[in-house]
Amino acid sequence: MSAPVLEGITARTVTTENLSTRVLFSGPDDGIPVLFIHGNFSSATWWEETMLQLPPQYRGIAADQRGYGGADPSVKIDATRGMQDFVDDSLALMDHLGHERFHLVGVSLGGLVVWWAMAGAPERLLSVTLAGPGSPFGFGGTRDAAGT
């Protein structure tokens, strides 16, 4: 059973080449896309109230990330890839929904995903917003890619 959603939010399962997961939507289908990425120990539900505050020309989109909420539990995270599984899942979702470029918002773990998306797919991003992100080097390092 899926979690109930607030009025003005719709939820559906979306299946891409990477992942089948619960995705929340707000705003018009043809609105300017804003993808929200939740933090650790969370789900797309975390973003519902924020999505409802978007100006009317925006389409809010928030997916349960791999390993969380309504994401297919059989699809595992490959920790050797850092945040890349999450980035790949997010890009595959936006491709599936027909959004070449979009605004990207992330909090906590979602902020790490945004850092990695900025580095790996900047041409896809209209803007980025980070709220309390972790280190761009991931969970291990704080100063450099070597993990120191």
N, CA and C atoms as an extended XYZ file, in Angstrom:
444
Properties=species:S:1:pos:R:3:atomname:S:1:resname:S:1:resid:I:1 pbc="F F F"
N         0.836       -1.177        0.000 N   MET     1
C         0.000        0.000        0.000 CA  MET     1
C         0.881        1.241        0.000 C   MET     1
N         0.538        2.179       -0.818 N   SER     2
C         1.300        3.414       -0.944 CA  SER     2
C         0.825        4.427        0.094 C   SER     2
N         1.721        5.305        0.498 N   ALA     3
C         1.380        6.351        1.461 CA  ALA     3
C         0.374        7.313        0.844 C   ALA     3
N        -0.578        7.819        1.650 N   PRO     4
C        -1.510        8.819        1.121 CA  PRO     4
C        -0.761       10.103        0.788 C   PRO     4
N        -1.320       10.888       -0.125 N   VAL     5
C        -0.685       12.147       -0.526 CA  VAL     5
C        -1.609       13.318       -0.215 C   VAL     5
N        -1.018       14.497       -0.120 N   LEU     6
C        -1.785       15.710        0.124 CA  LEU     6
C        -2.625       16.076       -1.094 C   LEU     6
N        -3.705       16.812       -0.862 N   GLU     7
C        -4.519       17.315       -1.959 CA  GLU     7
C        -3.652       18.195       -2.852 C   GLU     7
N        -3.733       17.981       -4.158 N   GLY     8
C        -2.909       18.714       -5.112 CA  GLY     8
C        -1.685       17.937       -5.570 C   GLY     8
N        -1.436       16.793       -4.933 N   ILE     9
C        -0.331       15.902       -5.308 CA  ILE     9
C        -0.939       14.638       -5.898 C   ILE     9
N        -0.357       14.152       -6.987 N   THR    10
C        -0.749       12.848       -7.522 CA  THR    10
C         0.448       11.916       -7.423 C   THR    10
N         0.167       10.638       -7.283 N   ALA    11
C         1.225        9.629       -7.173 CA  ALA    11
C         0.957        8.525       -8.172 C   ALA    11
N         2.031        8.042       -8.780 N   ARG    12
C         1.903        6.871       -9.641 CA  ARG    12
C         3.249        6.156       -9.695 C   ARG    12
N         3.197        4.904      -10.045 N   THR    13
C         4.423        4.135      -10.229 CA  THR    13
C         4.933        4.386      -11.636 C   THR    13
N         6.210        4.706      -11.726 N   VAL    14
C         6.862        4.933      -13.016 CA  VAL    14
C         7.985        3.911      -13.143 C   VAL    14
N         8.048        3.254      -14.285 N   THR    15
C         9.087        2.260      -14.537 CA  THR    15
C         9.961        2.733      -15.683 C   THR    15
N        11.258        2.872      -15.395 N   THR    16
C        12.247        3.240      -16.406 CA  THR    16
C        13.158        2.041      -16.639 C   THR    16
N        14.170        2.217      -17.477 N   GLU    17
C        15.135        1.138      -17.708 CA  GLU    17
C        15.937        0.830      -16.447 C   GLU    17
N        15.988        1.763      -15.487 N   ASN    18
C        16.786        1.584      -14.275 CA  ASN    18
C        15.995        1.088      -13.079 C   ASN    18
N        14.749        1.577      -12.941 N   LEU    19
C        14.060        1.424      -11.667 CA  LEU    19
C        12.556        1.606      -11.829 C   LEU    19
N        11.808        0.872      -11.042 N   SER    20
C        10.372        1.100      -10.899 CA  SER    20
C        10.165        1.709       -9.519 C   SER    20
N         9.505        2.868       -9.464 N   THR    21
C         9.367        3.560       -8.190 CA  THR    21
C         8.124        4.434       -8.158 C   THR    21
N         7.747        4.837       -6.967 N   ARG    22
C         6.634        5.775       -6.773 CA  ARG    22
C         7.132        7.185       -7.064 C   ARG    22
N         6.359        7.913       -7.873 N   VAL    23
C         6.705        9.293       -8.228 CA  VAL    23
C         5.514       10.180       -7.899 C   VAL    23
N         5.798       11.320       -7.280 N   LEU    24
C         4.780       12.308       -6.942 CA  LEU    24
C         4.850       13.459       -7.929 C   LEU    24
N         3.682       14.034       -8.237 N   PHE    25
C         3.598       15.137       -9.194 CA  PHE    25
C         2.714       16.244       -8.633 C   PHE    25
N         3.056       17.481       -8.984 N   SER    26
C         2.202       18.634       -8.712 CA  SER    26
C         2.257       19.551       -9.924 C   SER    26
N         1.259       20.404      -10.054 N   GLY    27
C         1.257       21.376      -11.146 CA  GLY    27
C         0.840       20.778      -12.470 C   GLY    27
N         0.848       21.616      -13.515 N   PRO    28
C         0.366       21.185      -14.831 CA  PRO    28
C         1.324       20.202      -15.510 C   PRO    28
N         0.752       19.273      -16.270 N   ASP    29
C         1.558       18.282      -16.993 CA  ASP    29
C         2.599       18.934      -17.894 C   ASP    29
N         2.261       20.082      -18.470 N   ASP    30
C         3.179       20.763      -19.390 CA  ASP    30
C         3.972       21.878      -18.708 C   ASP    30
N         3.997       21.866      -17.375 N   GLY    31
C         4.724       22.900      -16.640 CA  GLY    31
C         6.235       22.738      -16.734 C   GLY    31
N         6.948       23.766      -16.324 N   ILE    32
C         8.411       23.741      -16.282 CA  ILE    32
C         8.820       22.732      -15.211 C   ILE    32
N         9.596       21.698      -15.564 N   PRO    33
C         9.871       20.625      -14.609 CA  PRO    33
C        10.884       21.004      -13.530 C   PRO    33
N        10.532       20.632      -12.296 N   VAL    34
C        11.409       20.773      -11.137 CA  VAL    34
C        11.476       19.402      -10.475 C   VAL    34
N        12.662       18.792      -10.480 N   LEU    35
C        12.844       17.483       -9.859 CA  LEU    35
C        13.403       17.671       -8.456 C   LEU    35
N        12.705       17.110       -7.469 N   PHE    36
C        13.101       17.174       -6.068 CA  PHE    36
C        13.674       15.825       -5.650 C   PHE    36
N        14.847       15.839       -5.015 N   ILE    37
C        15.493       14.604       -4.582 CA  ILE    37
C        15.604       14.615       -3.060 C   ILE    37
N        14.998       13.612       -2.435 N   HIS    38
C        14.940       13.543       -0.974 CA  HIS    38
C        16.259       13.103       -0.357 C   HIS    38
N        16.333       13.261        0.954 N   GLY    39
C        17.523       12.892        1.710 CA  GLY    39
C        17.480       11.458        2.209 C   GLY    39
N        18.498       11.136        3.001 N   ASN    40
C        18.645        9.816        3.588 CA  ASN    40
C        17.496        9.541        4.560 C   ASN    40
N        17.107        8.288        4.699 N   PHE    41
C        16.029        7.864        5.598 CA  PHE    41
C        14.745        8.642        5.332 C   PHE    41
N        14.412        8.845        4.068 N   SER    42
C        13.276        9.666        3.690 CA  SER    42
C        12.602        9.072        2.459 C   SER    42
N        11.745        9.866        1.847 N   SER    43
C        11.070        9.470        0.611 CA  SER    43
C        10.576       10.727       -0.082 C   SER    43
N         9.973       10.557       -1.236 N   ALA    44
C         9.433       11.693       -1.986 CA  ALA    44
C         8.397       12.464       -1.175 C   ALA    44
N         7.738       11.789       -0.247 N   THR    45
C         6.722       12.423        0.598 CA  THR    45
C         7.261       13.678        1.276 C   THR    45
N         8.550       13.684        1.595 N   TRP    46
C         9.189       14.814        2.273 CA  TRP    46
C         8.965       16.120        1.521 C   TRP    46
N         8.812       16.056        0.205 N   TRP    47
C         8.724       17.251       -0.638 CA  TRP    47
C         7.299       17.737       -0.908 C   TRP    47
N         6.287       17.028       -0.475 N   GLU    48
C         4.917       17.365       -0.884 CA  GLU    48
C         4.539       18.819       -0.608 C   GLU    48
N         4.739       19.295        0.608 N   GLU    49
C         4.338       20.670        0.934 CA  GLU    49
C         5.111       21.689        0.104 C   GLU    49
N         6.379       21.425       -0.143 N   THR    50
C         7.183       22.321       -0.984 CA  THR    50
C         6.643       22.332       -2.410 C   THR    50
N         6.334       21.160       -2.943 N   MET    51
C         5.817       21.062       -4.308 CA  MET    51
C         4.523       21.854       -4.474 C   MET    51
N         3.699       21.870       -3.441 N   LEU    52
C         2.430       22.595       -3.507 CA  LEU    52
C         2.618       24.109       -3.495 C   LEU    52
N         3.795       24.573       -3.108 N   GLN    53
C         4.070       26.011       -3.061 CA  GLN    53
C         4.699       26.542       -4.349 C   GLN    53
N         4.949       25.673       -5.316 N   LEU    54
C         5.531       26.125       -6.584 CA  LEU    54
C         4.573       27.073       -7.300 C   LEU    54
N         5.108       28.065       -8.011 N   PRO    55
C         4.244       28.901       -8.847 CA  PRO    55
C         3.498       28.019       -9.862 C   PRO    55
N         2.347       28.481      -10.343 N   PRO    56
C         1.476       27.623      -11.155 CA  PRO    56
C         2.066       27.148      -12.482 C   PRO    56
N         3.125       27.781      -12.977 N   GLN    57
C         3.698       27.361      -14.261 CA  GLN    57
C         4.719       26.220      -14.113 C   GLN    57
N         4.938       25.723      -12.887 N   TYR    58
C         5.940       24.681      -12.654 CA  TYR    58
C         5.291       23.326      -12.402 C   TYR    58
N         5.990       22.283      -12.830 N   ARG    59
C         5.582       20.889      -12.624 CA  ARG    59
C         6.535       20.281      -11.603 C   ARG    59
N         6.057       20.036      -10.393 N   GLY    60
C         6.874       19.392       -9.372 CA  GLY    60
C         6.907       17.891       -9.578 C   GLY    60
N         8.096       17.309       -9.421 N   ILE    61
C         8.294       15.870       -9.592 CA  ILE    61
C         9.210       15.406       -8.465 C   ILE    61
N         8.801       14.382       -7.731 N   ALA    62
C         9.643       13.824       -6.666 CA  ALA    62
C         9.488       12.314       -6.672 C   ALA    62
N        10.597       11.615       -6.799 N   ALA    63
C        10.580       10.147       -6.846 CA  ALA    63
C        11.164        9.571       -5.565 C   ALA    63
N        10.662        8.408       -5.173 N   ASP    64
C        11.330        7.641       -4.127 CA  ASP    64
C        12.618        7.102       -4.741 C   ASP    64
N        13.742        7.458       -4.140 N   GLN    65
C        15.029        7.051       -4.676 CA  GLN    65
C        15.278        5.561       -4.432 C   GLN    65
N        16.170        5.012       -5.199 N   ARG    66
C        16.589        3.610       -5.066 CA  ARG    66
C        16.912        3.313       -3.587 C   ARG    66
N        16.291        2.258       -3.061 N   GLY    67
C        16.535        1.877       -1.673 CA  GLY    67
C        15.599        2.529       -0.666 C   GLY    67
N        14.663        3.356       -1.126 N   TYR    68
C        13.784        4.104       -0.223 CA  TYR    68
C        12.333        4.010       -0.674 C   TYR    68
N        11.416        4.167        0.288 N   GLY    69
C         9.988        4.311       -0.005 CA  GLY    69
C         9.444        3.237       -0.927 C   GLY    69
N         8.799        3.681       -2.006 N   GLY    70
C         8.153        2.777       -2.946 CA  GLY    70
C         9.028        2.303       -4.086 C   GLY    70
N        10.346        2.480       -3.972 N   ALA    71
C        11.249        1.984       -5.022 CA  ALA    71
C        11.331        0.461       -4.955 C   ALA    71
N        11.481       -0.160       -6.099 N   ASP    72
C        11.612       -1.615       -6.190 CA  ASP    72
C        12.759       -2.075       -5.287 C   ASP    72
N        12.466       -2.857       -4.237 N   PRO    73
C        13.516       -3.256       -3.297 CA  PRO    73
C        14.542       -4.221       -3.877 C   PRO    73
N        14.246       -4.816       -5.029 N   SER    74
C        15.212       -5.741       -5.630 CA  SER    74
C        16.335       -5.004       -6.358 C   SER    74
N        16.160       -3.699       -6.602 N   VAL    75
C        17.187       -2.906       -7.284 CA  VAL    75
C        18.097       -2.312       -6.215 C   VAL    75
N        19.315       -2.798       -6.164 N   LYS    76
C        20.258       -2.435       -5.104 CA  LYS    76
C        21.130       -1.244       -5.500 C   LYS    76
N        21.740       -0.645       -4.497 N   ILE    77
C        22.683        0.458       -4.686 CA  ILE    77
C        24.081       -0.128       -4.783 C   ILE    77
N        24.839        0.270       -5.788 N   ASP    78
C        26.236       -0.134       -5.932 CA  ASP    78
C        27.091        0.961       -5.307 C   ASP    78
N        27.510        0.748       -4.065 N   ALA    79
C        28.248        1.774       -3.324 CA  ALA    79
C        29.579        2.130       -3.979 C   ALA    79
N        30.104        1.256       -4.833 N   THR    80
C        31.374        1.575       -5.495 CA  THR    80
C        31.211        2.687       -6.524 C   THR    80
N        29.964        3.022       -6.866 N   ARG    81
C        29.694        4.080       -7.853 CA  ARG    81
C        29.369        5.420       -7.198 C   ARG    81
N        29.511        5.516       -5.890 N   GLY    82
C        29.176        6.761       -5.214 CA  GLY    82
C        27.705        7.087       -5.398 C   GLY    82
N        27.414        8.297       -5.841 N   MET    83
C        26.036        8.747       -6.053 CA  MET    83
C        25.535        8.473       -7.470 C   MET    83
N        26.366        7.826       -8.301 N   GLN    84
C        26.032        7.710       -9.723 CA  GLN    84
C        24.757        6.916       -9.987 C   GLN    84
N        24.464        5.879       -9.179 N   ASP    85
C        23.200        5.156       -9.373 CA  ASP    85
C        22.019        6.110       -9.239 C   ASP    85
N        22.059        6.980       -8.225 N   PHE    86
C        20.967        7.930       -8.006 CA  PHE    86
C        20.870        8.932       -9.154 C   PHE    86
N        22.011        9.406       -9.639 N   VAL    87
C        22.013       10.334      -10.779 CA  VAL    87
C        21.435        9.641      -12.007 C   VAL    87
N        21.913        8.440      -12.292 N   ASP    88
C        21.417        7.700      -13.455 CA  ASP    88
C        19.911        7.461      -13.359 C   ASP    88
N        19.438        7.115      -12.158 N   ASP    89
C        18.000        6.901      -11.966 CA  ASP    89
C        17.221        8.183      -12.231 C   ASP    89
N        17.731        9.310      -11.737 N   SER    90
C        17.046       10.600      -11.914 CA  SER    90
C        17.001       11.004      -13.383 C   SER    90
N        18.114       10.850      -14.082 N   LEU    91
C        18.146       11.197      -15.506 CA  LEU    91
C        17.236       10.273      -16.316 C   LEU    91
N        17.229        8.982      -15.972 N   ALA    92
C        16.346        8.039      -16.673 CA  ALA    92
C        14.878        8.398      -16.438 C   ALA    92
N        14.547        8.822      -15.222 N   LEU    93
C        13.175        9.244      -14.935 CA  LEU    93
C        12.795       10.444      -15.787 C   LEU    93
N        13.664       11.446      -15.821 N   MET    94
C        13.344       12.648      -16.583 CA  MET    94
C        13.285       12.354      -18.082 C   MET    94
N        14.143       11.462      -18.570 N   ASP    95
C        14.052       11.026      -19.971 CA  ASP    95
C        12.696       10.369      -20.225 C   ASP    95
N        12.316        9.461      -19.336 N   HIS    96
C        11.045        8.742      -19.474 CA  HIS    96
C         9.858        9.708      -19.500 C   HIS    96
N         9.948       10.776      -18.707 N   LEU    97
C         8.868       11.761      -18.640 CA  LEU    97
C         8.944       12.796      -19.758 C   LEU    97
N        10.011       12.737      -20.573 N   GLY    98
C        10.143       13.641      -21.713 CA  GLY    98
C        10.729       15.005      -21.384 C   GLY    98
N        11.505       15.087      -20.305 N   HIS    99
C        12.101       16.362      -19.894 CA  HIS    99
C        13.611       16.344      -20.146 C   HIS    99
N        14.036       17.021      -21.197 N   GLU   100
C        15.464       17.099      -21.529 CA  GLU   100
C        16.208       17.963      -20.513 C   GLU   100
N        15.599       19.091      -20.141 N   ARG   101
C        16.223       20.017      -19.178 CA  ARG   101
C        15.223       20.291      -18.061 C   ARG   101
N        15.751       20.519      -16.865 N   PHE   102
C        14.885       20.678      -15.700 CA  PHE   102
C        15.652       21.362      -14.574 C   PHE   102
N        14.895       21.914      -13.636 N   HIS   103
C        15.463       22.442      -12.399 CA  HIS   103
C        15.647       21.252      -11.459 C   HIS   103
N        16.719       21.272      -10.666 N   LEU   104
C        17.024       20.158       -9.774 CA  LEU   104
C        17.222       20.684       -8.357 C   LEU   104
N        16.526       20.065       -7.400 N   VAL   105
C        16.564       20.469       -5.995 CA  VAL   105
C        16.869       19.234       -5.157 C   VAL   105
N        17.833       19.343       -4.232 N   GLY   106
C        18.155       18.215       -3.376 CA  GLY   106
C        18.468       18.633       -1.959 C   GLY   106
N        18.092       17.786       -1.009 N   VAL   107
C        18.383       18.006        0.404 CA  VAL   107
C        19.167       16.808        0.930 C   VAL   107
N        20.185       17.075        1.756 N   SER   108
C        20.961       16.031        2.412 CA  SER   108
C        21.553       15.076        1.366 C   SER   108
N        21.225       13.791        1.432 N   LEU   109
C        21.684       12.832        0.422 CA  LEU   109
C        21.291       13.298       -0.973 C   LEU   109
N        20.102       13.872       -1.102 N   GLY   110
C        19.668       14.423       -2.387 CA  GLY   110
C        20.587       15.527       -2.873 C   GLY   110
N        21.160       16.284       -1.931 N   GLY   111
C        22.138       17.306       -2.294 CA  GLY   111
C        23.398       16.701       -2.885 C   GLY   111
N        23.803       15.547       -2.358 N   LEU   112
C        24.952       14.840       -2.942 CA  LEU   112
C        24.655       14.440       -4.379 C   LEU   112
N        23.440       13.974       -4.606 N   VAL   113
C        23.036       13.596       -5.960 CA  VAL   113
C        23.106       14.814       -6.874 C   VAL   113
N        22.664       15.965       -6.375 N   VAL   114
C        22.730       17.198       -7.169 CA  VAL   114
C        24.178       17.546       -7.498 C   VAL   114
N        25.093       17.463       -6.512 N   TRP   115
C        26.517       17.734       -6.801 CA  TRP   115
C        26.982       16.878       -7.981 C   TRP   115
N        26.686       15.568       -7.900 N   TRP   116
C        27.140       14.638       -8.936 CA  TRP   116
C        26.476       14.918      -10.278 C   TRP   116
N        25.203       15.294      -10.272 N   ALA   117
C        24.516       15.641      -11.528 CA  ALA   117
C        25.119       16.899      -12.135 C   ALA   117
N        25.488       17.854      -11.286 N   MET   118
C        26.133       19.079      -11.778 CA  MET   118
C        27.437       18.747      -12.495 C   MET   118
N        28.178       17.801      -11.954 N   ALA   119
C        29.465       17.427      -12.546 CA  ALA   119
C        29.289       16.580      -13.802 C   ALA   119
N        28.301       15.689      -13.793 N   GLY   120
C        28.177       14.729      -14.880 CA  GLY   120
C        27.201       15.073      -15.986 C   GLY   120
N        26.229       15.939      -15.700 N   ALA   121
C        25.215       16.249      -16.717 CA  ALA   121
C        24.766       17.709      -16.620 C   ALA   121
N        25.709       18.647      -16.590 N   PRO   122
C        25.327       20.059      -16.413 CA  PRO   122
C        24.425       20.585      -17.523 C   PRO   122
N        24.538       20.017      -18.703 N   GLU   123
C        23.730       20.475      -19.838 CA  GLU   123
C        22.240       20.168      -19.648 C   GLU   123
N        21.902       19.284      -18.727 N   ARG   124
C        20.505       18.917      -18.462 CA  ARG   124
C        19.829       19.863      -17.472 C   ARG   124
N        20.620       20.655      -16.753 N   LEU   125
C        20.101       21.390      -15.605 CA  LEU   125
C        19.833       22.854      -15.922 C   LEU   125
N        18.603       23.293      -15.677 N   LEU   126
C        18.246       24.707      -15.816 CA  LEU   126
C        18.760       25.497      -14.622 C   LEU   126
N        18.710       24.893      -13.446 N   SER   127
C        19.241       25.482      -12.217 CA  SER   127
C        19.390       24.365      -11.198 C   SER   127
N        20.130       24.650      -10.138 N   VAL   128
C        20.244       23.697       -9.031 CA  VAL   128
C        20.027       24.441       -7.718 C   VAL   128
N        19.437       23.737       -6.774 N   THR   129
C        19.251       24.248       -5.418 CA  THR   129
C        19.640       23.138       -4.461 C   THR   129
N        20.573       23.459       -3.556 N   LEU   130
C        21.026       22.487       -2.570 CA  LEU   130
C        20.619       22.968       -1.185 C   LEU   130
N        20.086       22.064       -0.365 N   ALA   131
C        19.725       22.377        1.015 CA  ALA   131
C        20.421       21.376        1.926 C   ALA   131
N        21.389       21.847        2.693 N   GLY   132
C        22.105       20.976        3.616 CA  GLY   132
C        22.738       19.780        2.945 C   GLY   132
N        23.464       19.987        1.831 N   PRO   133
C        24.042       18.833        1.133 CA  PRO   133
C        25.246       18.278        1.873 C   PRO   133
N        25.527       17.025        1.608 N   GLY   134
C        26.757       16.439        2.103 CA  GLY   134
C        27.924       16.896        1.246 C   GLY   134
N        29.095       16.391        1.577 N   SER   135
C        30.297       16.706        0.816 CA  SER   135
C        30.154       16.222       -0.624 C   SER   135
N        30.631       17.009       -1.607 N   PRO   136
C        30.567       16.536       -2.992 CA  PRO   136
C        31.416       15.290       -3.224 C   PRO   136
N        32.272       14.941       -2.259 N   PHE   137
C        33.098       13.742       -2.373 CA  PHE   137
C        32.393       12.510       -1.812 C   PHE   137
N        31.141       12.655       -1.387 N   GLY   138
C        30.381       11.519       -0.887 CA  GLY   138
C        30.549       11.334        0.606 C   GLY   138
N        30.234       10.146        1.077 N   PHE   139
C        30.242        9.884        2.507 CA  PHE   139
C        31.645        9.687        3.068 C   PHE   139
N        32.617        9.332        2.234 N   GLY   140
C        33.944        9.018        2.741 CA  GLY   140
C        34.805       10.227        3.007 C   GLY   140
N        35.129       10.972        1.957 N   GLY   141
C        36.067       12.074        2.098 CA  GLY   141
C        35.398       13.404        2.310 C   GLY   141
N        36.162       14.332        2.814 N   THR   142
C        35.644       15.686        2.988 CA  THR   142
C        36.501       16.721        2.284 C   THR   142
N        37.695       16.316        1.837 N   ARG   143
C        38.589       17.281        1.198 CA  ARG   143
C        38.891       16.973       -0.258 C   ARG   143
N        38.878       15.702       -0.635 N   ASP   144
C        39.255       15.365       -2.007 CA  ASP   144
C        38.665       14.017       -2.414 C   ASP   144
N        38.788       13.710       -3.696 N   ALA   145
C        38.211       12.480       -4.236 CA  ALA   145
C        38.906       11.225       -3.723 C   ALA   145
N        40.107       11.369       -3.141 N   ALA   146
C        40.827       10.221       -2.605 CA  ALA   146
C        40.248        9.756       -1.269 C   ALA   146
N        39.332       10.537       -0.706 N   GLY   147
C        38.680       10.119        0.523 CA  GLY   147
C        39.344       10.588        1.795 C   GLY   147
N        40.189       11.595        1.682 N   THR   148
C        40.834       12.104        2.902 CA  THR   148
C        40.013       13.201        3.536 C   THR   148
